[in-house]
Amino acid sequence: MNSTTGASRRSLELRLEGVSKRFGTVTALERADLTVEPGLLLSLLGPSGCGKTTTLRIIAGFEAPDTGQVVIDGHDVSLLPPNKRGLGMVFQNYSLFPHMTVGQNIAFGLKMARTGADEIRRRVGEMLDLVHLPGHEERFPHQLSGGQQQRVALARSLVTNPSVLLLDEPLGALDKNLRENMQFELRRIQQTLGITTILVTHDQEEALTLSDRVVVMNEGRILQVGAPNDVYEYPRTRFVSEFLGTSNLFEGRIEARNGGGARNFAVQLADRTMVLRVTAEDDVAEGPATMAVRPEKMTPSEHRPENGNVLEGQVLGHVFRGSYHAYEVTLAGREDPVFVYSQARSRSGDQVFKPGQRVHLSWSEEDSVILTQD
C-alpha cells in the first residue's frame, strides 16, 4: 500500500471535551462532549442553526471555543491555527482555483509545503487514481462536471496526508441522482484510506448512508449519538424521532409489565382505551409516555390480523412513490392522521387501498419505541 493510501497515515482519535460557544446572547454550542474513534466517519446532523457548522469550525480552528478543548491524538490543539492542525477540509462550493488545472489544484498544498517536484507528481497521480479521474490533470475546473469537481476538491484535501478529514455539506450542490452516486464514492474513498472523518449535513438520508456514527443536534445541544440503525430505530426524543424520518407518535400511559419483556401501553381513542404492547427498558417508569412507530413498520390489511398491535382506521389519502405506497389513515378519536408506508412488491399484484376504505393497521411490539427523554 502506498503512502497516500494508508501506509504513512495513522487513523487518529478526535475528542471534544466540554466545548461551548456563544455569539452574543445566542448559544451556538452547549458544553459538547464527543469522541470520534480512529478511522470512523461521524456525521453531525441537524437543522440549520443547530450548531453543527460551529462545531466543525471549532475543530478546524476557524472559531475558538469559549470553554473546553479540542483533542487530536491525545494533544490539545485548541490554541493551534488551522494550518497547524493537520486537517483536510472540503466545502460545499469546492473552492477550486478556476485558473489552475486539476493537477495544479491538487498539488497546491504540496507546493506550499515545498514538496519536491517528483514527489508532487507521484502523489497527484495517486490521488487522481483514488478519485477515479486519471488523465484529467490538464483539465480546468470549468471543463468538469459537478461530481468531478467534488472529487478534485476531495483529492486536494487528501493529498497532504491529513490526520482528520472535515466535510462541510460536500454534496449539497449536486442534484439528487449525482449526490446519491457520490455518496458511494465518498464512502469508498474514506474507507480505502481509513481516515477519521467528520461530515456536516442536514440531509438525514445522507447521514444514515455514509456514517459509522450519527450525532443528532438541535439548538446547540447533542441529543443522541449512535450507529445509524440505532439512532433511526431507537430514538430517545421526539425531535430525533421526527427529524430522522416520518414517525407516528401516540400519547398514552405505560402500564405494568406483561410478561416476555413487554409492557402495556394504554392509548385513549374516542371512547375506547386501546391497550398496545411495547418493548421498553426496565428503567422506564409507569405513567404518561410517548410511543413512536415508523410508517414502514405498520402493515395495512382488509381483515384484522390475529397477532400484534392492531388499530382500525379509514384511508384518507394514497400516493405512489415508486418503491412504496404511502397512506394517510384517520383513527377515530385522534386528530392527526397516521402515516403508513407499504412496500411495492410487483407491477400488478400490489393491493392498493383507496380513500374511504376501512383498513386494519398492525405492527409488532418490537417496532414500538418509547421516547425516554423530552
C-alpha positions as CSV (number, residue, x, y, z in Angstrom):
1,M,0.0,0.0,0.0
2,N,1.5,3.4,-1.0
3,S,2.0,6.3,1.3
4,T,-1.1,8.2,0.2
5,T,-3.5,5.3,0.6
6,G,-2.6,4.3,4.1
7,A,1.0,3.2,4.9
8,S,2.1,6.6,6.5
9,R,-1.3,7.6,7.7
10,R,-2.4,6.7,11.2
11,S,-6.1,6.8,12.0
12,L,-6.4,9.3,14.9
13,E,-8.9,9.8,17.6
14,L,-10.6,13.2,17.9
15,R,-12.3,14.4,21.1
16,L,-14.3,17.4,22.2
17,E,-14.2,17.9,25.9
18,G,-16.8,20.4,27.4
19,V,-16.7,22.6,24.3
20,S,-19.1,25.5,24.2
21,K,-19.5,28.6,22.0
22,R,-21.7,31.7,22.3
23,F,-22.3,34.5,19.8
24,G,-23.7,37.4,21.8
25,T,-26.8,36.1,23.5
26,V,-27.1,33.0,21.3
27,T,-25.6,29.7,22.5
28,A,-24.3,28.0,19.3
29,L,-22.9,25.0,21.2
30,E,-23.6,23.9,24.7
31,R,-20.8,22.0,26.5
32,A,-20.3,19.3,23.9
33,D,-18.5,16.1,24.8
34,L,-17.9,13.9,21.8
35,T,-15.4,11.2,20.7
36,V,-14.7,10.3,17.1
37,E,-12.9,6.9,17.1
38,P,-10.0,6.3,14.8
39,G,-10.9,5.6,11.2
40,L,-14.6,6.2,11.5
41,L,-16.9,8.6,9.7
42,L,-19.1,10.5,12.0
43,S,-21.8,12.9,10.8
44,L,-23.1,16.0,12.6
45,L,-26.8,16.0,11.6
46,G,-29.4,18.6,12.4
47,P,-31.4,21.6,11.0
48,S,-30.0,25.0,10.2
49,G,-28.7,26.8,13.3
50,C,-28.4,23.6,15.4
51,G,-24.7,24.1,16.0
52,K,-23.1,21.5,13.6
53,T,-21.2,24.0,11.5
54,T,-20.0,25.9,14.6
55,T,-18.7,22.5,15.9
56,L,-16.8,21.8,12.6
57,R,-15.3,25.4,12.6
58,I,-14.1,24.9,16.2
59,I,-12.5,21.6,15.2
60,A,-10.9,23.2,12.2
61,G,-9.6,26.2,14.2
62,F,-11.7,28.9,12.4
63,E,-13.5,29.6,15.7
64,A,-12.1,29.5,19.3
65,P,-14.2,27.7,21.9
66,D,-15.4,29.7,24.9
67,T,-14.8,26.6,27.1
68,G,-13.4,23.2,26.6
69,Q,-10.7,21.5,24.5
70,V,-10.3,20.0,21.0
71,V,-8.0,17.0,21.4
72,I,-6.5,15.1,18.4
73,D,-4.4,12.0,19.1
74,G,-4.2,13.0,22.7
75,H,-2.9,16.5,22.1
76,D,-4.9,19.7,22.9
77,V,-5.0,21.6,19.6
78,S,-7.5,24.3,20.8
79,L,-4.9,27.1,20.5
80,L,-3.3,26.0,17.2
81,P,-4.2,27.8,14.0
82,P,-5.9,25.8,11.2
83,N,-2.8,25.2,9.2
84,K,-1.0,23.6,12.2
85,R,-3.7,21.0,13.0
86,G,-3.0,18.5,10.2
87,L,-6.6,18.6,8.9
88,G,-8.1,18.3,5.4
89,M,-11.3,20.1,4.6
90,V,-13.9,20.1,1.7
91,F,-16.6,22.7,1.4
92,Q,-19.9,22.7,-0.3
93,N,-18.7,25.0,-3.1
94,Y,-15.4,23.1,-3.6
95,S,-13.3,26.3,-3.7
96,L,-11.2,25.2,-6.6
97,F,-8.9,27.7,-8.2
98,P,-10.5,28.4,-11.6
99,H,-7.3,29.5,-13.3
100,M,-5.4,26.3,-12.3
101,T,-5.6,22.9,-13.9
102,V,-6.9,19.8,-12.0
103,G,-3.3,18.8,-11.3
104,Q,-2.3,22.2,-10.1
105,N,-5.3,22.4,-7.8
106,I,-4.5,19.0,-6.2
107,A,-0.8,19.9,-5.9
108,F,-1.4,23.3,-4.3
109,G,-0.9,22.2,-0.7
110,L,2.2,20.2,-1.5
111,K,3.8,23.2,-3.3
112,M,3.0,25.4,-0.3
113,A,4.8,22.8,1.8
114,R,7.8,22.9,-0.6
115,T,7.5,19.3,-1.6
116,G,9.8,18.1,-4.4
117,A,8.5,18.0,-8.0
118,D,8.9,14.3,-8.4
119,E,7.0,13.6,-5.1
120,I,4.3,16.0,-6.1
121,R,3.9,14.3,-9.5
122,R,3.7,10.9,-7.8
123,R,1.2,11.9,-5.2
124,V,-1.1,13.8,-7.6
125,G,-1.2,10.7,-9.7
126,E,-2.1,8.6,-6.8
127,M,-4.9,11.0,-5.8
128,L,-6.3,11.0,-9.4
129,D,-6.4,7.2,-9.3
130,L,-8.1,7.2,-5.9
131,V,-10.9,9.5,-7.1
132,H,-11.2,7.8,-10.4
133,L,-10.0,10.7,-12.5
134,P,-6.8,9.5,-14.1
135,G,-5.8,11.6,-17.2
136,H,-7.7,14.7,-16.0
137,E,-4.7,16.6,-14.6
138,E,-4.6,19.1,-17.5
139,R,-8.3,20.0,-17.5
140,F,-9.6,23.1,-15.8
141,P,-12.5,23.1,-13.3
142,H,-15.0,24.6,-15.8
143,Q,-14.4,21.6,-18.0
144,L,-15.6,19.2,-15.3
145,S,-19.0,18.1,-14.1
146,G,-20.1,18.9,-10.6
147,G,-19.3,15.4,-9.4
148,Q,-15.8,15.6,-10.9
149,Q,-15.2,18.9,-9.3
150,Q,-16.2,17.5,-6.0
151,R,-13.7,14.6,-6.5
152,V,-10.9,17.1,-7.3
153,A,-11.7,19.1,-4.1
154,L,-11.6,15.8,-2.1
155,A,-8.2,14.8,-3.7
156,R,-6.8,18.3,-3.0
157,S,-7.7,17.9,0.7
158,L,-6.3,14.4,1.0
159,V,-3.0,14.8,-0.9
160,T,-1.3,16.4,2.0
161,N,-2.0,13.3,4.1
162,P,-4.1,14.9,6.8
163,S,-4.8,13.2,10.1
164,V,-8.5,14.1,10.1
165,L,-10.9,15.0,7.2
166,L,-13.6,17.5,7.7
167,L,-16.5,17.7,5.2
168,D,-18.9,20.6,5.3
169,E,-22.0,19.7,3.2
170,P,-19.7,18.4,0.5
171,L,-22.6,17.0,-1.7
172,G,-25.1,19.8,-1.2
173,A,-24.5,21.4,-4.6
174,L,-25.2,18.3,-6.6
175,D,-28.5,17.1,-8.0
176,K,-30.2,14.1,-6.4
177,N,-29.0,11.3,-8.7
178,L,-25.4,12.6,-8.7
179,R,-25.5,13.1,-5.0
180,E,-26.5,9.5,-4.4
181,N,-23.8,8.2,-6.6
182,M,-21.2,10.4,-4.9
183,Q,-22.3,9.1,-1.5
184,F,-21.0,5.7,-2.5
185,E,-17.8,7.2,-4.0
186,L,-17.1,9.3,-0.8
187,R,-17.7,6.3,1.4
188,R,-15.4,4.2,-0.7
189,I,-12.6,6.7,-0.6
190,Q,-12.9,7.2,3.2
191,Q,-12.9,3.5,3.9
192,T,-10.0,2.9,1.5
193,L,-7.9,5.5,3.3
194,G,-9.2,4.7,6.8
195,I,-9.1,8.3,7.6
196,T,-11.0,9.7,10.6
197,T,-13.8,11.9,9.1
198,I,-16.4,14.3,10.3
199,L,-19.2,15.2,8.0
200,V,-21.7,18.1,8.5
201,T,-25.1,17.6,6.8
202,H,-28.7,18.4,7.2
203,D,-29.7,15.5,5.0
204,Q,-31.0,12.6,7.1
205,E,-30.6,10.0,4.3
206,E,-27.0,11.2,3.6
207,A,-26.1,10.8,7.3
208,L,-27.6,7.4,7.6
209,T,-26.0,6.2,4.3
210,L,-22.4,7.4,4.9
211,S,-21.8,7.3,8.6
212,D,-20.4,4.8,11.1
213,R,-21.8,7.1,13.8
214,V,-24.5,9.8,13.7
215,V,-24.7,12.8,16.0
216,V,-28.1,14.4,16.1
217,M,-28.0,18.1,17.2
218,N,-30.6,20.8,17.9
219,E,-30.3,24.3,19.4
220,G,-26.7,23.9,20.2
221,R,-27.1,20.5,22.0
222,I,-26.1,17.0,21.2
223,L,-29.3,15.0,21.6
224,Q,-28.2,11.5,20.6
225,V,-25.1,9.7,19.3
226,G,-25.1,6.2,17.9
227,A,-24.9,3.9,14.9
228,P,-27.2,4.9,12.0
229,N,-29.5,1.9,12.6
230,D,-29.7,2.5,16.3
231,V,-30.5,6.2,16.1
232,Y,-33.2,5.6,13.5
233,E,-34.7,2.6,15.1
234,Y,-34.4,3.7,18.8
235,P,-34.7,7.5,19.0
236,R,-34.7,8.8,22.5
237,T,-36.6,12.1,21.9
238,R,-39.5,13.4,19.9
239,F,-37.2,15.6,17.9
240,V,-34.8,12.8,17.0
241,S,-37.7,10.5,16.1
242,E,-39.3,13.1,13.8
243,F,-36.1,14.6,12.3
244,L,-34.8,11.3,11.2
245,G,-37.9,10.5,9.2
246,T,-41.7,10.4,9.5
247,S,-42.9,9.0,12.8
248,N,-46.3,8.3,14.2
249,L,-46.5,9.5,17.8
250,F,-49.0,8.3,20.3
251,E,-49.6,9.8,23.7
252,G,-50.6,7.4,26.4
253,R,-49.5,5.6,29.6
254,I,-47.0,2.9,30.3
255,E,-48.6,0.2,32.5
256,A,-47.4,-2.9,34.2
257,R,-45.0,-5.4,32.6
258,N,-47.0,-8.1,30.9
259,G,-44.5,-11.0,30.6
260,G,-41.8,-11.7,28.0
261,G,-40.2,-8.3,28.5
262,A,-43.2,-6.4,27.0
263,R,-45.1,-3.6,28.6
264,N,-48.7,-2.5,28.2
265,F,-49.2,1.0,26.7
266,A,-52.7,2.4,27.0
267,V,-53.9,4.9,24.3
268,Q,-57.3,6.7,24.5
269,L,-59.0,6.8,21.1
270,A,-62.5,8.2,21.1
271,D,-64.5,6.5,23.8
272,R,-62.2,3.5,24.0
273,T,-58.9,2.7,25.7
274,M,-56.7,0.7,23.4
275,V,-54.0,-1.4,25.1
276,L,-51.0,-1.9,22.9
277,R,-47.8,-3.9,23.7
278,V,-44.4,-2.2,23.5
279,T,-40.8,-3.3,24.3
280,A,-39.4,-0.9,26.9
281,E,-36.3,-0.8,29.0
282,D,-36.5,-1.9,32.6
283,D,-36.0,1.6,33.9
284,V,-38.9,3.1,32.0
285,A,-41.4,4.0,34.7
286,E,-45.1,3.6,34.7
287,G,-47.1,6.7,33.8
288,P,-47.5,9.2,30.9
289,A,-45.3,8.4,27.9
290,T,-45.0,8.9,24.2
291,M,-44.7,6.0,21.8
292,A,-43.3,6.2,18.3
293,V,-43.9,3.9,15.3
294,R,-42.3,4.3,11.9
295,P,-44.7,4.2,8.9
296,E,-42.9,1.4,7.3
297,K,-43.4,-0.8,10.4
298,M,-47.2,-0.7,10.0
299,T,-48.9,-3.2,7.7
300,P,-52.3,-2.2,6.3
301,S,-54.8,-5.0,5.6
302,E,-58.5,-5.5,4.9
303,H,-59.0,-8.1,7.7
304,R,-58.0,-7.9,11.3
305,P,-54.7,-9.8,11.9
306,E,-54.7,-12.2,14.8
307,N,-51.3,-11.1,16.3
308,G,-49.5,-7.9,17.1
309,N,-50.8,-4.4,17.8
310,V,-53.9,-3.6,15.7
311,L,-55.7,-0.3,15.1
312,E,-58.7,0.2,12.8
313,G,-58.9,3.3,10.6
314,Q,-60.1,4.8,7.4
315,V,-57.8,5.7,4.4
316,L,-57.8,9.4,3.9
317,G,-55.3,9.6,1.1
318,H,-52.9,7.5,-1.0
319,V,-49.9,8.3,-3.2
320,F,-47.5,6.1,-5.1
321,R,-43.8,6.9,-4.6
322,G,-42.2,4.4,-6.9
323,S,-40.8,1.9,-4.4
324,Y,-43.7,2.1,-1.9
325,H,-47.3,3.2,-1.4
326,A,-47.9,6.0,1.2
327,Y,-51.2,6.2,3.0
328,E,-52.8,8.7,5.3
329,V,-55.1,6.9,7.7
330,T,-57.5,8.5,10.2
331,L,-58.3,6.9,13.5
332,A,-61.4,7.7,15.4
333,G,-60.6,10.0,18.4
334,R,-57.2,11.0,17.0
335,E,-56.8,14.5,15.4
336,D,-53.6,13.8,13.4
337,P,-53.7,11.1,10.7
338,V,-51.3,8.1,10.8
339,F,-48.9,7.6,8.0
340,V,-48.3,4.1,6.6
341,Y,-45.7,3.0,4.0
342,S,-46.4,-0.2,2.2
343,Q,-43.6,-1.7,0.0
344,A,-44.4,-2.0,-3.7
345,R,-43.6,-5.6,-4.5
346,S,-44.9,-6.2,-8.0
347,R,-46.1,-4.2,-11.0
348,S,-49.6,-5.7,-10.9
349,G,-50.1,-7.6,-7.7
350,D,-50.0,-4.9,-5.0
351,Q,-53.2,-4.4,-3.1
352,V,-53.9,-0.7,-3.1
353,F,-56.3,0.8,-0.6
354,K,-58.5,3.6,-1.8
355,P,-59.6,6.8,0.1
356,G,-62.6,6.0,2.3
357,Q,-61.7,2.3,2.6
358,R,-61.5,0.8,6.1
359,V,-58.2,-0.8,7.0
360,H,-56.5,-2.5,9.9
361,L,-53.0,-1.4,10.8
362,S,-50.8,-3.9,12.5
363,W,-47.2,-3.9,13.9
364,S,-45.1,-5.9,16.3
365,E,-44.3,-4.8,19.9
366,E,-40.6,-4.6,18.9
367,D,-41.4,-1.8,16.4
368,S,-42.9,0.4,19.1
369,V,-40.4,2.7,20.7
370,I,-41.0,4.6,24.0
371,L,-39.3,8.0,23.8
372,T,-37.5,8.3,27.1
373,Q,-36.4,12.0,27.0
374,D,-38.1,15.3,26.4
